[in-house]
């Protein structure tokens, strides 16, 4: 006896919605590239005046964030962005590792007495502005990436969120300015390196998000490397 076929409810956004989300990702990474380019120039210029390890790390993170966002922009410039997902994730991961390596070396040099940072008003203002701008940009990109099922977009949003952490850590320069704690700057930079290393490992493994298409292809929920709230749940049987 033939049983009637049950209608299959599509999982994930419709093709029209996916196109809208892809356009939004492109706009967000363009905004990220523009902001971080300005941020990098200001931070690195301020570093030449203050000799701040955290400032140079902050400026280089902006440069690396530009490369991360550029990888996502490249991915979504193609008609089939899902095929470029893994490559974009690897580029983002390498950018995190590069940041962690550089900042660690410079922080150790500073702690061993190679240099001591001076007070930087420009750096504190820059950190405060970024602390106000970056969370909203990161949250919007992360929400868009999760709805679209793009691990690279979510990973890049975490790179943007790292900029927020860096901003908060960089405000520790105020401690250096007020109390003369010269070691606060390189210690703050080491916090930056630790966060960058963690995010790099997750991006390399593809832990940023679960793609809806993967779950549909297997007919089951994807459980490896899922961010909180990102997985497509298996429908009840």
Order of alpha helices (4+ residues) and beta strands (2+ residues): alpha-alpha-alpha-alpha-alpha-alpha-alpha-alpha
